[in-house]
Amino acid sequence: MTLLDLAGSRWEGQAELWLDPAGDQAQRCPCTMRIETDAVVYTWSHEGRPQTGRLSLREGGADFTDTWHSPTAMRCTGAPAPWCLVDALGTYAAGGEDWGWRIMLSLRPTGELVLQMVNVAPWGEEGRAVRMVCRR
């Protein structure tokens, strides 16, 4: 299965957002995903405010925007994705250091489409940030 095989599909489910430093407490909300031939488009909400995001695929990577996380496009490089449909890595500055932002899209054998986003600390540790689990 490739992302192109899912083009034109629409998905609904639940999003989780982790803001606590330990990554133990998730805020939950409904979410949607739409797969286009060259993008993954999604909706979610934070504190009752609607949010939208887009991962626009291009040769060698993707451009990521999200009204809450990254309103200015983050240029991401593509990573080999043997276990998922999309694996993209970008960087952003926080606290005077460069951090990573990894986005992965996977299709579970049970049929759920999962969009995950993790922060990558300057020392390499990954911490969960977002997970959207959707069904057609």
Long-range contacts (C-beta under 8 A, 24 or more apart in sequence): 1-85, 1-107, 2-85, 3-35, 3-40, 3-57, 3-85, 3-86, 3-105, 4-37, 6-35, 6-85, 6-107, 6-113, 7-35, 7-36, 7-37, 8-35, 8-36, 9-34, 9-35, 9-136, 10-34, 10-35, 10-136, 11-35, 11-113, 11-134, 11-135, 11-136, 12-134, 12-135, 13-112, 13-113, 13-132, 13-133, 13-134, 13-135, 14-132, 14-133, 14-134, 15-44, 15-130, 15-131, 15-132, 16-130, 16-131, 16-132, 17-44, 17-46, 17-129, 17-130, 18-127, 18-128, 18-129, 18-130, 21-127, 23-127, 23-128, 26-131, 31-132, 31-134, 32-134, 33-113, 33-115, 33-132, 33-134, 35-113, 40-86, 40-105, 40-115, 42-115, 42-132, 44-132, 55-86, 55-88, 55-103, 55-105, 57-86, 61-88, 62-86, 62-88, 62-103, 64-88, 64-90, 64-101, 64-103, 69-101, 69-117, 69-129, 69-130, 70-101, 74-101, 76-101, 76-103, 89-120, 97-122, 98-122, 101-129, 102-126, 111-135, 111-136
